[in-house]
Amino acid sequence: MTGTRIWGALTVSLACAAPAAMAQPTVSTNGQGDVAVTIYTGELALVTDSRQINLPAGTSRVEFPDVSSRIRPETVSLVGTGLEIVEQNFDFDLLSPTAMMQKAVGQEITLIRTNPATGAELRERAKVLAVNGGVVLDVGGRIEILRDDNLPVRVIFDGIPANLRPRPTLSVTVDSKAAGPRPLTLRYLSEGMSWRADYVALYDEAAKAMDLQGWVTLRNNSGTGFANAKLLLVASDQIGVRRGRRGGEGEPAELTSAGTETAKAEALADMNAYPIADRTTIASAQQKQIAFLDAMAVPATRAYAASHDRLRSIEEAQSAMSTYRFSTGKGGVGDAMPAGSVRLYVKDARGAAQFVGESYIGHTPAGSKLSLATGRAFDVKYQPVVEKREKLTEEQWTRSSTTRVRKNGVVEVTETDVKRNFWRTHMRYIFTNARPQPVTVEFTQSGLNGYSNDTRVPFESIAAEPGETWDMRKWMVTVPANGRAELTVQFDTLN
């Protein structure tokens, strides 16, 4: 017998119960009013709920049912004219058969057993001793366990405990200067609601263009639904909740160039806000998708990328990464793109769309250049080979600096002498292409530990385009159709 199945055989009935006396009048709002929900990246939302309430003069308790069951009570703000807030309570202990039985520990209940053969009912009073993975009862001096054996048993309780609610309820004690109806605006933060962007891209090789559709995927695990709500989505990495890339979403996209254009999205501090034009209902335990982006014929190109770390040989040729590149600037998508997954489809020889891969993008400014990585290419490969490595100088002393900032703000620079060698490495990179069309591979050599800047040992490179950092270089290598290409580079490095 387990706690999750114990109520399979019970039908819970309630005897008439008189409500507990209140020290002050209670006013219930009878449900949500005009609701606006702002959902942030992660699992955090701001709920603004405006309700019309008729308050008596003096002190009264105002009940707000249907608030989020994952409300953060310390964030509650109540705004209204002519009143002061005295106290607030969040009653999250919800009415259920299990909760009723737990609250009845130490009290008496009525058991009604039905004889399956005759239909006769037997009523007995029983005291609830414990509810720990099962219900232990004292029935007329004998100790029994309420079993889940499919026998007809009903339990009658004498009343509903005052602190059990059928719905999550926030109660606020207020002191009103005058009686009368007025709007009250309740504002609070809630966990359990999240959103992400999902994109579907269709690439046309012949047109060198991509159709891109964006969908907002909403999840509501707050335990409460919000009907006909105004919805605002905020893309941010500043909200203090769990974030991060989800597993199994393909290769991450590369932001090859960060954009500088102003996004169409609303600016909210240093975040982007996306208002949804039409009101929507966010049901509890629901996933919903809403369209927010439709960019047609975005110029795009297919390309290949490869990288190698350190100056070392690889015995077997490696597959290059297949990429698709486009811009979020004017003439491209034309707007910022919030973080999400991009599923890429490509038209086959018959013109039908076929799924080819998935990539994940971070929050991307307008005017950026993106490279979507969809997987390894079978027919485009590369192989780095060390042709020769030679020491250029004997071990010598060089100057090394270390900078440290103390807690008081004082900056200390420490210089030490270390022994290092200059080396020259001759690298050969072999690229092969089994496709009937020529391809271009963007190749990156990283992990170089810094180039020598000593004038006695000048850095030399062959057909090299310098990268942005001292320990990385990039080349664009064109490989002919059904052919191969080689790149030979000479590196002078300081170990």
C-alpha positions in Angstrom: 0.0 0.0 0.0 1.4 3.4 -1.0 0.3 6.9 -0.2 -0.3 7.7 -3.8 -2.9 4.8 -4.2 -4.6 4.8 -0.8 -7.6 6.9 -1.9 -8.4 4.6 -4.9 -11.1 2.9 -2.8 -12.5 6.0 -1.0 -15.4 8.3 -1.8 -15.0 11.4 0.4 -18.2 12.9 1.7 -18.5 16.1 3.8 -20.9 16.7 6.7 -22.2 20.2 7.2 -19.6 22.5 8.7 -20.0 25.9 10.1 -17.3 28.4 8.9 -14.9 29.6 11.5 -15.6 32.9 13.0 -13.5 35.7 11.6 -12.2 38.7 13.6 -13.0 40.9 10.6 -15.2 40.7 7.5 -13.9 38.7 4.6 -14.3 39.9 1.0 -13.6 37.5 -1.9 -12.9 38.6 -5.4 -14.3 35.4 -6.9 -11.5 34.8 -9.4 -9.1 36.6 -11.6 -9.7 40.0 -13.2 -7.9 41.7 -16.0 -4.6 39.7 -16.1 -1.3 40.6 -17.7 1.6 38.2 -17.7 5.2 39.0 -18.4 7.3 35.8 -18.9 11.1 36.0 -18.7 13.7 33.7 -20.1 14.0 30.9 -17.6 11.2 30.0 -15.3 10.0 33.3 -13.9 6.9 35.5 -14.6 5.4 38.7 -13.4 1.7 38.5 -13.0 -0.4 41.7 -12.8 -4.1 41.1 -11.8 -6.6 44.0 -11.6 -9.8 43.1 -9.8 -12.9 45.3 -8.9 -13.7 44.9 -5.2 -16.4 46.4 -2.9 -14.6 47.1 0.4 -16.2 47.9 3.7 -14.9 50.7 5.8 -12.2 49.7 8.4 -10.3 46.5 8.6 -11.2 43.5 6.4 -9.6 40.5 4.8 -9.5 40.4 1.0 -9.2 37.0 -0.6 -7.6 36.6 -4.0 -8.3 33.1 -5.3 -6.6 31.7 -8.4 -3.2 33.2 -7.9 -0.3 31.1 -9.0 0.4 28.1 -6.7 4.1 28.9 -7.2 3.8 32.5 -6.2 6.7 34.1 -4.4 4.8 35.7 -1.5 7.6 38.1 -0.6 7.2 39.8 -4.0 3.5 40.6 -3.6 2.5 44.2 -4.2 -1.2 45.4 -3.8 -2.1 48.9 -5.0 -5.4 50.6 -4.4 -6.8 54.0 -3.4 -7.7 54.8 0.2 -6.4 51.7 1.9 -3.4 50.4 3.9 -2.1 46.9 4.0 -2.0 45.3 7.5 -1.0 41.7 6.8 -0.9 39.1 4.0 -1.0 35.3 3.9 -0.6 32.8 1.1 -2.7 29.7 1.7 -1.2 27.0 -0.6 -2.5 23.9 1.3 -5.1 22.8 -1.2 -8.2 20.8 -0.5 -7.7 17.1 -1.4 -8.6 13.7 0.1 -5.1 13.2 1.3 -4.9 16.7 2.9 -8.3 16.2 4.6 -7.1 13.0 6.2 -3.8 14.5 7.2 -5.6 17.4 8.9 -7.8 14.9 10.7 -5.0 13.3 12.7 -6.0 13.2 16.3 -9.7 13.8 15.4 -12.6 11.5 14.8 -14.2 10.6 11.4 -17.1 8.4 10.4 -16.4 5.2 8.3 -19.2 3.7 6.2 -18.6 0.2 5.1 -20.9 -1.5 2.5 -21.4 -5.2 2.4 -20.9 -6.1 -1.3 -23.3 -9.0 -1.0 -26.3 -7.4 0.8 -25.7 -3.7 0.2 -26.1 -3.1 4.0 -24.1 -0.2 5.4 -22.2 -0.2 8.7 -21.3 3.1 10.3 -18.4 3.4 12.8 -16.7 6.3 14.4 -12.9 6.1 14.2 -10.0 8.2 15.4 -7.2 9.0 13.0 -3.9 8.1 14.6 -1.4 8.7 11.8 -1.1 9.3 8.0 2.4 8.1 7.1 2.3 6.1 3.8 -1.1 4.8 5.0 -3.9 5.7 7.4 -3.8 4.2 10.9 -7.2 4.2 12.8 -8.5 3.5 16.3 -11.9 2.0 15.7 -13.6 1.3 19.0 -10.3 0.3 20.7 -9.0 -1.8 17.9 -6.2 -0.5 15.6 -6.9 -0.8 11.9 -5.2 0.3 8.7 -7.4 1.8 6.0 -6.7 -0.6 3.2 -6.8 -0.1 -0.6 -8.5 -3.4 -1.3 -11.4 -2.1 -3.6 -14.0 -2.7 -0.9 -16.7 0.0 -0.8 -15.7 2.4 2.0 -16.7 6.0 2.5 -15.2 8.5 4.9 -17.3 11.3 6.3 -15.5 14.3 7.9 -17.1 16.6 10.4 -16.0 19.7 8.6 -13.4 21.3 6.3 -10.3 22.7 8.1 -10.2 26.4 7.9 -6.7 26.6 6.2 -7.5 24.2 3.3 -8.5 25.9 0.1 -10.0 24.5 -3.1 -7.7 26.9 -5.1 -4.4 28.7 -4.3 -5.5 31.8 -2.4 -3.7 35.0 -1.3 -5.4 36.8 1.6 -4.6 40.4 2.4 -5.8 42.2 5.5 -6.4 45.9 4.6 -7.6 49.0 6.4 -9.9 51.0 4.2 -10.7 54.6 5.0 -14.2 54.4 3.3 -16.6 51.8 2.0 -17.2 51.4 -1.7 -16.1 49.6 -4.9 -12.6 50.3 -6.2 -10.0 48.5 -8.4 -7.2 46.7 -6.7 -4.1 45.7 -8.6 -2.2 42.7 -7.4 1.3 42.2 -8.7 3.7 39.3 -7.9 6.4 37.1 -9.3 5.8 33.4 -9.9 8.0 30.5 -10.8 6.8 27.7 -13.1 6.2 29.7 -16.3 8.8 29.8 -19.1 9.1 30.5 -22.8 11.6 29.9 -25.6 11.9 30.5 -29.3 11.7 27.7 -31.8 12.5 28.3 -35.4 11.8 26.4 -38.6 14.1 27.2 -41.6 13.7 26.0 -45.2 16.8 26.4 -47.3 16.6 26.5 -51.1 20.0 25.7 -52.6 19.1 26.9 -56.1 17.8 30.3 -54.8 20.5 30.6 -52.1 17.7 31.8 -49.8 16.0 30.6 -46.6 12.4 31.0 -45.3 12.5 31.4 -41.5 9.5 31.1 -39.2 9.7 31.7 -35.5 7.4 30.3 -32.8 7.1 31.1 -29.2 6.7 28.0 -27.1 5.1 28.7 -23.7 5.0 26.3 -20.8 2.8 26.8 -17.7 3.7 24.6 -14.7 2.6 27.2 -12.2 -0.4 25.2 -11.1 -2.8 28.0 -12.2 -4.3 29.0 -15.5 -4.6 32.6 -16.7 -7.6 33.4 -19.0 -7.6 36.1 -21.7 -4.3 37.5 -20.5 -2.1 40.2 -22.0 1.2 38.6 -22.8 4.7 40.1 -22.9 7.8 38.0 -23.4 11.2 39.2 -22.3 14.5 37.9 -23.6 17.2 38.3 -20.9 20.2 36.7 -19.3 19.9 38.9 -16.2 17.0 37.3 -14.4 18.2 35.2 -11.5 16.7 31.9 -12.3 17.9 28.7 -13.9 18.9 29.1 -17.5 21.1 27.5 -20.1 21.1 25.4 -23.2 19.1 22.3 -23.0 20.7 19.0 -23.9 20.1 17.2 -27.2 19.5 20.3 -29.3 22.1 19.9 -31.9 25.3 21.8 -32.5 25.4 25.4 -31.2 25.3 28.1 -33.9 28.3 30.4 -34.3 27.8 34.2 -34.0 30.4 35.1 -36.6 29.7 38.8 -36.4 27.7 40.6 -33.6 25.1 43.1 -35.0 24.8 46.8 -34.3 21.3 47.4 -35.7 18.3 48.5 -33.6 15.9 45.6 -33.1 12.2 45.9 -33.9 11.5 44.4 -30.5 10.7 46.8 -27.6 13.7 47.8 -25.4 13.3 47.1 -21.7 16.4 48.2 -19.8 19.0 46.0 -21.5 16.6 43.4 -22.5 14.3 42.8 -25.5 10.6 42.6 -25.0 8.1 40.9 -27.4 4.5 41.9 -26.8 2.0 39.4 -28.2 -0.7 41.3 -30.1 -3.7 39.2 -29.2 -4.8 38.2 -25.7 -4.4 34.5 -25.0 -5.3 31.9 -22.4 -2.5 30.1 -20.7 -4.0 27.0 -19.3 -2.4 25.2 -16.4 -0.1 22.3 -17.3 -0.2 23.4 -20.9 2.4 24.0 -23.7 1.3 26.5 -26.3 2.9 27.9 -29.5 2.4 31.4 -30.9 3.9 32.6 -34.2 6.0 35.7 -33.9 8.4 35.8 -36.9 7.9 35.1 -40.6 10.9 36.1 -42.8 10.8 34.9 -46.4 13.6 34.6 -49.0 16.4 35.6 -46.5 19.7 35.5 -48.4 21.7 32.4 -47.2 24.7 30.4 -48.2 25.8 26.9 -47.5 29.4 26.5 -46.3 31.7 24.2 -44.3 33.8 24.8 -41.2 36.7 22.9 -39.6 39.0 23.6 -36.7 42.2 22.1 -35.2 43.6 22.6 -31.8 47.4 22.6 -31.2 50.1 22.0 -33.7 49.8 18.2 -34.0 49.1 15.6 -36.7 45.8 13.6 -37.0 46.1 10.1 -38.4 42.6 10.0 -39.9 40.8 12.6 -41.9 38.0 14.4 -40.1 34.6 15.5 -41.4 34.0 19.2 -41.8 31.0 20.7 -40.2 28.1 21.6 -42.6 26.9 25.1 -42.0 24.2 27.5 -43.3 24.9 31.3 -43.0 22.6 34.2 -43.0 22.2 37.7 -41.5 19.7 39.1 -39.0 20.2 42.6 -40.4 18.4 44.6 -43.0 17.9 42.6 -46.2 18.0 39.4 -44.0 15.8 38.5 -41.1 15.6 42.2 -40.2 15.3 41.8 -36.4 16.9 40.4 -33.3 16.4 36.7 -32.7 15.8 35.5 -29.1 17.5 32.3 -28.0 16.1 29.0 -29.2 16.4 25.9 -31.4 16.5 26.2 -35.2 15.3 23.1 -37.2 16.6 23.2 -40.7 15.0 21.7 -43.7 16.4 21.5 -47.3 14.6 21.0 -50.6 15.6 17.7 -52.2 16.0 17.0 -55.9 12.2 16.6 -56.2 11.5 19.9 -54.4 10.2 18.2 -51.1 11.4 19.6 -47.8 13.7 17.2 -45.8 15.0 17.6 -42.3 18.8 17.9 -42.2 19.7 19.1 -38.7 19.2 21.2 -35.7 21.2 24.1 -34.2 20.8 26.3 -31.1 21.3 30.0 -31.1 21.8 32.4 -28.2 20.1 35.9 -27.9 21.2 37.4 -31.2 21.2 41.2 -31.9 19.8 42.6 -35.2 22.5 42.9 -37.9 24.4 39.8 -36.8 25.8 37.1 -39.0 24.9 33.6 -37.9 26.4 30.2 -39.0 24.0 27.3 -38.2 25.9 24.0 -37.7 23.7 21.0 -38.7 26.1 18.1 -38.6 29.2 16.5 -40.0 29.6 16.3 -43.8 30.5 12.8 -45.1 32.1 14.0 -48.3 34.2 17.1 -47.2 37.1 16.2 -45.0 40.4 17.6 -43.6 43.6 16.3 -42.2 46.3 18.3 -40.4 49.9 17.0 -40.7 53.1 18.2 -38.9 55.7 18.2 -41.6 58.6 19.3 -39.5 59.3 20.9 -36.1 62.6 22.6 -35.2 64.0 24.5 -32.3 65.2 28.0 -33.5 67.0 29.1 -30.3 68.6 27.7 -27.2 66.7 28.0 -24.0 66.7 31.6 -22.9 65.3 33.9 -20.2 62.2 35.9 -21.1 60.2 38.3 -19.0 56.7 37.3 -17.8 54.3 39.7 -16.0 51.5 38.8 -13.5 48.8 41.3 -12.6 46.8 41.0 -9.3 44.1 43.3 -7.9 43.8 43.3 -4.1 40.6 43.8 -2.2 41.5 47.4 -1.4 41.8 48.1 -5.1 45.5 48.2 -5.3 46.9 46.8 -8.5 50.1 44.8 -8.2 52.3 43.8 -11.2 54.9 41.1 -10.6 57.6 40.4 -13.2 59.5 37.1 -13.3 62.1 35.6 -15.5 61.3 32.2 -17.1 63.2 30.0 -19.6 61.5 29.4 -22.9 62.4 28.2 -26.4 61.4 29.5 -29.9 60.1 26.8 -32.2 59.3 26.7 -35.9 56.5 24.2 -37.0 55.7 23.4 -40.6 52.1 22.4 -41.0 50.3 20.9 -44.0 46.5 20.8 -44.1 44.9 18.4 -46.6 41.3 19.1 -47.7 39.3 16.6 -49.9 35.9 17.1 -51.6 33.9 14.2 -53.0 31.0 16.5 -54.1 30.4 17.3 -57.8 30.6 21.0 -56.9 33.5 23.0 -55.4 33.2 24.0 -51.8 34.8 26.5 -49.5 36.0 25.5 -46.0 36.6 28.1 -43.2 39.5 26.5 -41.4 40.6 27.6 -37.9 43.9 26.7 -36.2 43.7 27.4 -32.5 45.8 26.7 -29.4 49.0 28.2 -30.7 50.0 29.6 -27.3 50.9 33.0 -28.8 53.0 33.9 -31.7 56.6 35.1 -31.3 56.9 38.8 -31.4 60.7 38.7 -31.1 62.3 40.6 -34.1 65.0 37.9 -34.4 62.3 35.3 -35.1 59.7 36.9 -37.4 56.3 35.2 -37.8 55.7 33.9 -41.3 52.6 32.5 -42.9 51.7 31.3 -46.4 48.3 32.4 -47.8 47.2 33.2 -44.3 44.6 35.8 -43.1 45.4 36.8 -39.6 42.7 36.2 -37.0 41.7 38.4 -34.2 43.8 36.8 -31.4 47.4 35.8 -31.1 46.6 32.1 -30.6 44.2 31.6 -33.5 44.3 31.9 -37.3 41.6 31.4 -40.0 41.8 30.6 -43.7 39.1 30.3 -46.4 40.1 27.3 -48.4 38.5 26.5 -51.8 38.4 22.8 -52.6 37.6 21.9 -56.2 34.8 19.5 -57.2 35.9 15.9 -56.7 39.3 17.1 -55.8 41.7 18.2 -53.0 43.5 21.2 -51.8 46.5 21.8 -49.5 47.4 24.6 -47.2 51.0 24.9 -46.0 51.7 27.2 -43.1 54.8 28.0 -41.1 54.3 28.9 -37.5 57.0 30.5 -35.2 55.9 30.1 -31.6 57.2 30.5 -28.1 56.7 27.6 -25.8 
